[in-house]
Amino acid sequence: MDAERYVNDIVRKIKCTGARKKEIRNQLLSDIAARREQGESMEQIMESMGSAREIAEAFCQDLSDADKRAFRRRRIGVIAGAVIMALAVLAACIWWILPKPAALGDDFSEEEITARIENVVDLLDENDFAALQEISVDKIRSALTKETIDKVRQDISDDWGSRQSLGRVYAQGARQCGKFIIVTQVDAIYENVSVVYTISFDRELRLAGLYMR
């Protein structure tokens, strides 16, 4: 091992500030160079000085309280900076994922959206999941099965009965993950239970999300 690698290995293990590490590094390299000029080999110098860990521990014990406090402050600062950066990235991800209001514009009429919602609810009541999958985006098709929907229905009530009425449709545009969606909500009255449907569509009015409570 040459002097540079030996000294760098020592310095990496010393818990002090960067400026203090630089001083120690220069000091060690200078001492080794002086001993090499006197005829000692690198192997002899390393054997007499000890392992990198032993030398680093000795330096750590000799550090002043001010040096130790400065190192702790710097370490806390680095950790805090990393945490703040991680939180910023997380916040950006959450902001990207969560729906944000967007104007519906004139591309979609209330009648058109209402008709599409009535169609979705009719297909659900008829258990026509093949037809539901045909009007849905690829991402949710695998979840539109009788088994999956029945589990959700049972969480609400074991016996819904037949549908009696469908309330007024409320619709709002939104942007989620950079894509435009239409988020709607409607109340449905069945013989034995009231259900709130939250149904979303993409720009082509394909079913993009379904939630019941």
SULDAWO-V439097 format. One record per residue. N is the residue number from 0. RES is the residue in three letters. SS is DSSP state (2 for helix, 1 for strand, 0 for the rest). PSI is psi in whole degrees, 0 to 359 (* if undefined). D_LAST is the distance of its C-alpha to the last C-alpha in Angstrom with 2 decimals. Layout:
BEGIN
n->(N,N)
res->(RES,RES)
ss->(SS,SS)
psi->(PSI,PSI)
d_last->(D_LAST,D_LAST)
END
This chain:
BEGIN
n->(0,1,2,3,4,5,6,7,8,9,10,11,12,13,14,15,16,17,18,19,20,21,22,23,24,25,26,27,28,29,30,31,32,33,34,35,36,37,38,39,40,41,42,43,44,45,46,47,48,49,50,51,52,53,54,55,56,57,58,59,60,61,62,63,64,65,66,67,68,69,70,71,72,73,74,75,76,77,78,79,80,81,82,83,84,85,86,87,88,89,90,91,92,93,94,95,96,97,98,99,100,101,102,103,104,105,106,107,108,109,110,111,112,113,114,115,116,117,118,119,120,121,122,123,124,125,126,127,128,129,130,131,132,133,134,135,136,137,138,139,140,141,142,143,144,145,146,147,148,149,150,151,152,153,154,155,156,157,158,159,160,161,162,163,164,165,166,167,168,169,170,171,172,173,174,175,176,177,178,179,180,181,182,183,184,185,186,187,188,189,190,191,192,193,194,195,196,197,198,199,200,201,202,203,204,205,206,207,208,209,210,211,212)
res->(MET,ASP,ALA,GLU,ARG,TYR,VAL,ASN,ASP,ILE,VAL,ARG,LYS,ILE,LYS,CYS,THR,GLY,ALA,ARG,LYS,LYS,GLU,ILE,ARG,ASN,GLN,LEU,LEU,SER,ASP,ILE,ALA,ALA,ARG,ARG,GLU,GLN,GLY,GLU,SER,MET,GLU,GLN,ILE,MET,GLU,SER,MET,GLY,SER,ALA,ARG,GLU,ILE,ALA,GLU,ALA,PHE,CYS,GLN,ASP,LEU,SER,ASP,ALA,ASP,LYS,ARG,ALA,PHE,ARG,ARG,ARG,ARG,ILE,GLY,VAL,ILE,ALA,GLY,ALA,VAL,ILE,MET,ALA,LEU,ALA,VAL,LEU,ALA,ALA,CYS,ILE,TRP,TRP,ILE,LEU,PRO,LYS,PRO,ALA,ALA,LEU,GLY,ASP,ASP,PHE,SER,GLU,GLU,GLU,ILE,THR,ALA,ARG,ILE,GLU,ASN,VAL,VAL,ASP,LEU,LEU,ASP,GLU,ASN,ASP,PHE,ALA,ALA,LEU,GLN,GLU,ILE,SER,VAL,ASP,LYS,ILE,ARG,SER,ALA,LEU,THR,LYS,GLU,THR,ILE,ASP,LYS,VAL,ARG,GLN,ASP,ILE,SER,ASP,ASP,TRP,GLY,SER,ARG,GLN,SER,LEU,GLY,ARG,VAL,TYR,ALA,GLN,GLY,ALA,ARG,GLN,CYS,GLY,LYS,PHE,ILE,ILE,VAL,THR,GLN,VAL,ASP,ALA,ILE,TYR,GLU,ASN,VAL,SER,VAL,VAL,TYR,THR,ILE,SER,PHE,ASP,ARG,GLU,LEU,ARG,LEU,ALA,GLY,LEU,TYR,MET,ARG)
ss->(0,0,2,2,2,2,2,2,2,2,2,2,0,0,0,0,0,2,2,2,2,2,2,2,2,2,2,2,2,2,2,2,2,2,2,2,2,0,0,0,0,2,2,2,2,2,2,2,2,0,0,2,2,2,2,2,2,2,2,2,2,2,0,0,2,2,2,2,2,2,2,2,2,2,2,2,2,2,2,2,2,2,2,2,2,2,2,2,2,2,2,2,2,2,2,2,2,0,0,1,1,1,0,0,0,0,0,0,0,2,2,2,2,2,2,2,2,2,2,2,2,2,2,2,2,0,0,0,2,2,2,2,2,2,0,1,0,2,2,2,2,0,0,0,0,2,2,2,2,2,2,2,2,2,2,2,0,0,0,0,0,0,1,1,1,1,0,0,0,1,1,1,1,1,1,1,0,0,1,1,1,1,1,1,1,1,1,1,1,1,0,0,0,1,1,1,1,1,1,1,1,1,0,0,0,0,1,1,1,1,1,1,0)
psi->(135,172,319,311,318,312,318,323,322,309,323,333,354,127,86,179,164,322,318,322,320,318,314,318,312,322,314,315,322,317,318,318,320,320,328,323,333,2,359,143,164,323,318,320,315,322,320,327,324,181,161,320,317,316,318,318,323,317,319,322,331,353,145,162,325,319,318,319,320,321,317,319,318,319,317,320,319,315,315,320,319,320,316,319,318,319,323,318,317,316,320,321,315,317,321,322,319,141,141,136,142,145,139,325,194,8,341,126,155,322,320,315,316,316,322,322,316,323,317,313,320,314,324,313,330,358,34,77,335,317,323,317,327,329,12,161,158,326,329,359,319,339,347,71,159,320,313,313,323,324,319,317,318,330,334,310,148,337,102,321,184,155,135,322,162,126,193,143,132,129,146,141,153,161,128,124,37,2,146,134,159,120,125,159,139,143,135,131,120,174,321,0,153,134,136,119,129,113,132,151,154,186,333,11,32,143,122,348,147,126,137,141,*)
d_last->(69.77,71.02,71.08,68.14,65.72,67.03,66.67,63.24,62.05,63.41,61.97,58.42,58.47,59.69,57.08,58.41,57.96,58.71,61.90,63.19,62.39,64.45,67.38,67.23,67.02,70.09,71.95,71.36,72.31,75.44,76.46,75.98,77.95,80.80,80.97,80.93,83.91,85.73,85.40,82.45,80.12,76.35,76.07,78.51,76.65,73.27,74.84,76.40,73.41,70.85,67.39,64.99,62.77,65.78,66.95,63.46,63.12,66.55,65.64,62.41,64.48,66.91,64.36,64.63,61.91,61.46,60.83,58.29,56.45,56.47,55.01,52.19,51.40,51.37,49.17,46.64,46.73,46.10,43.16,41.69,42.17,40.40,37.43,37.25,37.44,34.67,32.41,33.34,32.45,29.09,28.36,29.42,27.15,24.08,25.18,25.57,22.14,20.04,19.42,22.05,22.30,24.66,26.10,25.06,28.71,30.25,29.30,26.15,26.19,23.43,24.32,24.12,20.63,19.39,21.18,19.66,16.03,17.13,18.74,15.76,13.66,16.94,17.55,14.25,15.08,18.60,17.79,20.15,19.25,22.78,22.42,19.09,20.95,23.86,22.07,20.34,21.88,23.52,21.35,18.19,20.08,20.50,16.78,16.37,17.65,16.96,17.09,14.46,11.95,12.85,12.15,8.46,8.58,10.68,8.59,6.52,9.97,13.33,14.25,12.34,15.69,16.67,15.14,16.99,16.28,14.66,14.83,16.53,15.75,15.93,17.41,19.07,21.26,21.04,23.09,21.87,24.53,27.01,25.24,24.09,20.58,18.87,15.39,13.78,10.99,10.94,9.78,10.48,12.15,12.94,15.70,13.93,10.33,8.62,5.70,5.35,6.79,8.49,11.59,14.82,18.34,21.66,24.83,25.65,22.31,21.42,17.79,17.36,13.70,10.41,6.88,3.79,0.00)
END
